Amino acid sequence: MTNQELIVLFKDYCQSVLRYSQHTVLAYTKDLEGFMSFLEREDFGSFKDVSPRVAKFYMSEIASSYQTLTVRRKISTLKSFYHFLLKENLVNHHPFLEVKYPKNSKKLPKFVYPEEIESLLNSIDVSNDKGKRNYLIFDLIYGTGVRVSELCAIKHKDIDFKQRTILIHGKGQKDRYVLMNHALTERLEQYFLSTRKNFMKQQDHPYLLVNVQGKPITPRGVRYIVKEVMDQSSSFLKVSPHTLRHTFASHLISQGADLRSVQELLGHAHISSTQIYTSISKEDLKNQYLNHHPRARKK
């Protein structure tokens, strides 16, 4: 089999057997195509010919070109790929087995303070349908902590107004419920009664969020809306949909929410992914102390 055929085989396996998301499969495919280009450029032959020495050479090359997180992902892709090839008896050795992951520098997620969130929301003009929808987008992400892809996938049937919950179809086909506060629930009801109807016109589909043509909004569309709102506000903050998700988690932790509950609301598979927010809370506490305690400011 050719290198390209092996990539297609692994891609099909990820989609049909592992049931990975389209985004993950695309990232895996790009990583493998990048490695294939490297092999062709350096005349190292096919995937089947790769030796541990070639694997280490490739690692040293990408380590000088990419950030640590990207390098770790590429290693993970290649390790999974060769595990698959071994399992299918398509290779007789695993060249990346001894390759170690570079240490990941702990970078704290960016978040926004409560007063900054309020100022940002107040800057949105809600006198028209577009503004009302944009406000709802910000309120939904900050109020529930959903990922932008999950936000775009919400349908009318997923929302329980009585229980004030939304069924979220998360990563790896794992469903979870997120909660809505009273104000968000009322805003969502009003959106369905007027704003969404005005946008829909001749369109007919079950998705919650729509663009001005009435079509389901895309993750790219949400990112554009967030950027547009930020550009129009007087804020100097750099906010993305993911920043709002981080802010949701950070504010819960800082107000005393337990990690397991936040993990469930965020849809994290592992508690370690949620623990990073305790670091943010501690860092915030440290800054508050240094900025406000009289003796802390003394040199």
Stockholm file with secondary structure:
# STOCKHOLM 1.0

chainA/1-299         MTNQELIVLFKDYCQSVLRYSQHTVLAYTKDLEGFMSFLEREDFGSFKDVSPRVAKFYMSEIASSYQTLTVRRKISTLKSFYHFLLKENLVNHHPFLEVKYPKNSKKLPKFVYPEEIESLLNSIDVSNDKGKRNYLIFDLIYGTGVRVSELCAIKHKDIDFKQRTILIHGKGQKDRYVLMNHALTERLEQYFLSTRKNFMKQQDHPYLLVNVQGKPITPRGVRYIVKEVMDQSSSFLKVSPHTLRHTFASHLISQGADLRSVQELLGHAHISSTQIYTSISKEDLKNQYLNHHPRARKK
#=GR chainA/1-299 SS CCHHHHHHHHHHHHHHTSCCCHHHHHHHHHHHHHHHHHHHHHTCCCGGGCCHHHHHHHHHHHHTTSCHHHHHHHHHHHHHHHHHHHHTTSCSCCTTTTCCCCCCCCCCCCCCCHHHHHHHHHTSCCSSHHHHHHHHHHHHHHHHCCCHHHHHHCBGGGEETTTTEEEEECGGGCEEEEECCHHHHHHHHHIIIIIHHHHHTTCCCCBSCBCTTSSBCCHHHHHHHHHHHHHHSSCCCCCCHHHHHHHHHHHHHHTTCCHHHHHHHHTCSSHHHHHHHHHHHHHHHHHHHHHHCGGGGCC
#=GC SS_cons         CCHHHHHHHHHHHHHHTSCCCHHHHHHHHHHHHHHHHHHHHHTCCCGGGCCHHHHHHHHHHHHTTSCHHHHHHHHHHHHHHHHHHHHTTSCSCCTTTTCCCCCCCCCCCCCCCHHHHHHHHHTSCCSSHHHHHHHHHHHHHHHHCCCHHHHHHCBGGGEETTTTEEEEECGGGCEEEEECCHHHHHHHHHIIIIIHHHHHTTCCCCBSCBCTTSSBCCHHHHHHHHHHHHHHSSCCCCCCHHHHHHHHHHHHHHTTCCHHHHHHHHTCSSHHHHHHHHHHHHHHHHHHHHHHCGGGGCC
//
